[in-house]
Amino acid sequence: MSLVIDRDSADAGYIALIAAEKTAFAYNFKVELNDKPATGGSPKNSIFYFKAIVASATNKFGGPDDMVQTTFELAVSGQILEIAASAT
């Protein structure tokens, strides 16, 4: 699984991913999408929970006005639990 994010060396999650890439351990992940319904009493996004090893981290440099992105390759170990988006 590829996780592509904008590089932010001050973000705690980014720092944790960089540290995890230097180990051979599997870590717990929570990925939340921005897909909640437009209507409903208390709309919620889809959430995925899984365990994975951070296998690699690669930076992508674009043009002068582009954000630097880092692609983390994750080796998922086990099942992925999906909590579907809902209106409540």
C-alpha positions in Angstrom: 0.0 0.0 0.0 1.3 3.4 -0.9 0.6 6.4 1.5 1.4 9.7 -0.3 1.5 12.8 1.9 2.7 16.3 1.8 6.1 16.5 3.7 5.8 18.2 7.0 8.9 17.7 9.2 7.2 19.4 12.2 4.1 17.0 12.1 4.1 14.3 14.8 2.6 11.7 12.4 5.2 12.4 9.7 8.0 12.1 12.3 6.6 8.8 13.5 6.5 7.5 9.9 10.1 8.4 9.3 11.1 6.7 12.5 9.1 3.6 11.7 10.7 3.3 8.3 14.0 2.8 10.1 12.8 -0.3 11.9 11.5 -3.7 11.0 8.5 -3.6 13.3 4.8 -3.5 12.4 2.8 -0.5 13.6 -0.9 0.2 14.0 -2.4 2.6 11.5 -5.6 4.6 11.2 -6.5 6.1 7.9 -9.5 8.4 7.7 -11.0 9.5 4.4 -12.7 12.8 3.7 -15.9 11.1 2.4 -18.6 11.8 5.0 -22.2 12.3 3.7 -23.3 15.9 3.1 -26.4 15.3 5.1 -27.3 13.6 8.4 -27.4 14.2 12.1 -23.7 13.6 12.7 -21.9 12.6 9.5 -18.7 10.5 9.8 -15.9 9.7 7.4 -14.8 6.2 6.5 -12.0 4.9 8.7 -9.5 2.0 8.0 -7.5 0.3 10.8 -4.6 -2.0 10.0 -1.1 -3.1 11.0 1.8 -2.5 8.7 5.6 -2.3 8.3 6.8 1.0 6.8 9.0 -0.5 4.1 10.3 2.7 2.5 10.0 6.4 2.3 10.7 8.4 -1.0 10.5 12.1 -1.5 9.1 13.6 -4.7 10.2 17.1 -5.7 8.0 19.0 -8.1 8.3 22.6 -9.4 9.0 25.7 -7.3 5.4 26.1 -6.3 4.7 22.4 -5.5 4.7 20.8 -2.1 7.4 18.2 -1.5 5.6 14.8 -1.1 6.7 11.7 0.6 5.5 8.3 -0.5 5.6 5.7 2.3 5.3 2.1 1.1 3.5 0.0 3.7 3.6 -3.8 3.9 0.2 -4.5 5.5 0.2 -7.5 7.8 -3.2 -9.0 8.5 -6.7 -7.8 7.7 -7.9 -4.2 7.2 -10.9 -3.2 9.3 -13.1 -0.7 7.5 -15.6 1.4 9.3 -17.9 2.8 6.5 -18.9 6.4 6.3 -22.3 7.1 7.8 -24.8 9.9 8.2 -25.1 9.4 12.0 
